[in-house]
Amino acid sequence: MVDLTIRRTFAPTGVMRVALLVVLGLALLFPYLAARDLVDLRLNTPGFVVAYGVAFGLYLAAAALVLRPRPASQAHPRLILAITLLFAVAFRLILLPTRPTLSDDMYRYVWDGRVQAQGLSPYRFPPEASALSALRAGDRTVWPHINRKNAVTVYPPGAQLAFAFIWRAVGDSVTGFKAAFVLAELAGAAALLGLLRALGQPPERALVYLWSPLLVFEVAQAGHVDGLMLPLLILAFWARVKERPGLLGAALGAATLVKLFPALLLPALLPLGREGSWRDRVRPAVTMLVAFVATLLLGYLPYAVQTGGVVGYLPNYLAENFNMGLAAGVFALAGGAGWSGSLLANIVTFGGLAVLGVLFMVRPAADGRAALARCIWLIGWFTLWTQNLFPWYLLWLLPLLVVFAAPGRWLGYALSPATAWLVFTGTVGLAYLFFIRWRVVPAGQIVEFAPLYALLALSLLPPMRATLARWAAQRRAAQLPADGDTHAA
């Protein structure tokens, strides 16, 4: 009788939760349809920013809905996961056929694939090189839209191998390339479900990844190669939690070959032990490093033996700047002192990452979850201080937000760093206001970064209060007379 009462009490709430999720999913179709109808998102930037903002608001509501813990009788995890996957595919199918206008990087991917099909290295010749004139002849699909026609490619060998393979499958089809990236990041969702299972977390949390407007727009619309990197990075996270050092090194190495950023996470993910003999504590880390280095060597070798090297445009890229956060202050300081702003910003960015990396290795993480939390520190430092921050640079943060986002009283979210970064995956879309007049909009940058800084600062208050309370308790305990020290009057 008691069980029946409980079922009657919770069942309607569970049904309402599922129904509300369906309503939010249906509502999310409209901003994506609106963005599709804008055709060129650069020429219609204000309309895109509005569509993105509406989509992100609905996404936050849906994520808060699934993050809130529920009794087993009203959780409906399989139904919620099915609904999540259904709408996730629908969002991507709406934008997949559109021409990538948020970025023109896709055209360089196709071009590099075409160059390699001729047996040439994309690290040797820039697109406008006379040696490639036959590849440009009569091309109105790819060549006119390539950026930096006078520069060799910046993309690492893993990405180049993927471009070559995809080009042989779909040719110059931009939609074909984007479809490959979308399939890859959806495969990342499958790996993410394994990660959640390994951490004992409910599978419906995957919505934080699958419904993210940042992920949908940057892969299905703009077609960024990060879609290929995400499943490899998530696999590395899973391997760290499951204590599989060889797979961890190989997966992280493969992710680095597609996009160089994952290499920055190596100190956080390094599986150094905290107990046992020195050899036992170091052996997993050595296994991981050997697999990581071997994977990188295998990826770089086919291009290293060709004329042109494998560095490409990367050194020049490190001197560029766009959408700076705290790095803007570094540039101002450098300018006043007569220093190079780019050099000082890189010193602060990578110097800080090096310090954090050393600290992480000196004091190893207690377990896989703690190691993943440290990845947020590294990604956060890079994001705060880098001089070049495009919106899609936040995509590698999404799988970690799936794990660490927490419900609370702040519009359904806990006041935590994970919430701050989750909000930033929405406000970072304001960086595209640049396209209105092809220069940074200061007011847009304030709205973009201010919530991040404010939420990060506020999230420090609870642990600071807890630390002060602990110190006060320790001080009071130290002032209490020890047993036997009391004296009779």
Secondary structure, 3 states (H helix, E strand, C coil): CHHHHHHHHHHHHHHHHHHHHHHHHHHHHHHHHHHHHHCCCCCCHHHHHHHHHHHHHHHHHHHHHHHCCCCHHHCCHHHHHHHHHHHHHHHHHHHCCCCCCCCCHHHHHHHHHHHHHCCCCCCCCCCCCHHHHHHHCCCCCCHHHCCCCCCCCCCCHHHHHHHHHHHHHHCCCHHHHHHHHHHHHHHHHHHHHHHHHHCCCCHHHHHHHHCCHHHHHHHHHCCCCHHHHHHHHHHHHHHHHCCCHHHHHHHHHHHHHHCCHHHHHHHHHCCCCCCCCHHHHHHHHHHHHHHHHHHHHHHHHHHHCCCCCCCCCHHHHCCCCECCCCHHHHHHHHHHHCCCHHHHHHHHHHHHHHHHHHHHHHCCCCCHHHHHHHHHHHHHHHHHHCCECCHHHHHHHHHHHHHHCCEEEECCECCCHHHHHHHHHHHHHHHHHHHHHCCCCHHHHHHHHHHHHHHHHHHCHHHHHHHHHHHHHHHHHHHCCCCCCCCCC
